Amino acid sequence: MNKKIVLVIIISISIVLGLYSYMVLPEVVTVQVDISGNPSNTFPKILAVICPILLSIGGGIGYYFSKDKESKYFILSIFGIIAPIITLLFNI
């Protein structure tokens, strides 16, 4: 598949997830849970929404411009897409 198409898909998914997360998540977001299932680390909502967006867009841009380390940047962008999904599951 063309790298430009993949980059547009990554950016689109991350922005849509970010907007949805911002509308749905509470003001204080649980980002880490301990072994017993209790929240152990929290972030403000804006930080919990912006970090995965920047991670996935940065990984997508690295994937687009990289010649030899494409898979590492692609995995980084996929992690940036999976992270808000997991955050949504823990906080809804």
Secondary structure as UniProt FT lines:
FT   HELIX           3..24
FT   STRAND          28..33
FT   TURN            35..36
FT   STRAND          39..44
FT   HELIX           45..65
FT   HELIX           70..91
//
